[in-house]
């Protein structure tokens, strides 16, 4: 299972990625962050394999 954290300030973008990833049997979305500070905190706490983030 690949554990993914989504980080984007736009709720619709995160929702779109979540909908796409939730359909994959070997991927689990473990959390969502709406800013960089929250992304760092969740990454430390949840220890995902991959973080998908908006760089702006």
Backbone torsions as a table, in degrees:
resi	resn	phi	psi	omega
1	UNK	NA	129.0	176.3
2	UNK	-95.2	121.9	-178.1
3	UNK	-94.6	123.9	-173.7
4	UNK	-120.8	137.9	171.4
5	UNK	-111.6	131.3	177.9
6	UNK	-100.4	133.4	179.2
7	UNK	-135.1	110.8	178.1
8	UNK	-160.3	143.7	-179.0
9	UNK	-79.5	-9.9	179.9
10	UNK	-99.8	117.6	-177.3
11	UNK	-59.2	-40.2	-178.6
12	UNK	-65.2	-37.3	178.2
13	UNK	-65.7	-47.6	177.6
14	UNK	-59.5	-42.2	179.7
15	UNK	-63.2	-39.2	177.7
16	UNK	-64.3	-46.3	177.2
17	UNK	-62.6	-42.2	179.9
18	UNK	-61.3	-45.1	180.0
19	UNK	-59.9	-42.1	179.0
20	UNK	-66.9	-46.2	-176.5
21	UNK	-73.1	-31.9	179.2
22	UNK	-63.7	-20.2	178.9
23	UNK	-80.6	-9.7	-177.2
24	UNK	-93.7	124.7	-174.9
25	UNK	-68.3	-21.6	-176.1
26	UNK	-104.9	13.0	-179.8
27	UNK	-125.4	134.5	176.8
28	UNK	-124.6	122.0	174.3
29	UNK	-81.3	113.0	-175.0
30	UNK	-92.9	-13.5	179.6
31	UNK	-176.8	167.3	178.1
32	UNK	-136.1	138.9	177.6
33	UNK	-125.8	144.9	179.1
34	UNK	-106.8	4.1	172.6
35	UNK	-156.1	169.5	-176.0
36	UNK	-63.6	-39.0	-179.8
37	UNK	-62.5	-44.8	178.5
38	UNK	-67.3	-35.4	178.6
39	UNK	-62.2	-42.8	178.5
40	UNK	-64.6	-45.2	-179.4
41	UNK	-61.7	-45.3	-179.7
42	UNK	-68.7	-35.5	177.8
43	UNK	-62.7	-43.1	178.5
44	UNK	-65.7	-38.3	-176.3
45	UNK	-80.6	-40.8	-172.8
46	UNK	-96.1	-19.3	178.9
47	UNK	48.9	63.3	177.9
48	UNK	-73.1	161.3	174.5
49	UNK	-77.9	-33.0	-175.7
50	UNK	-138.4	141.0	171.5
51	UNK	-118.0	119.2	173.9
52	UNK	-96.8	118.9	-175.2
53	UNK	-139.0	154.3	171.9
54	UNK	-83.4	132.5	-175.2
55	UNK	-89.6	-1.1	178.5
56	UNK	-95.3	NA	NA
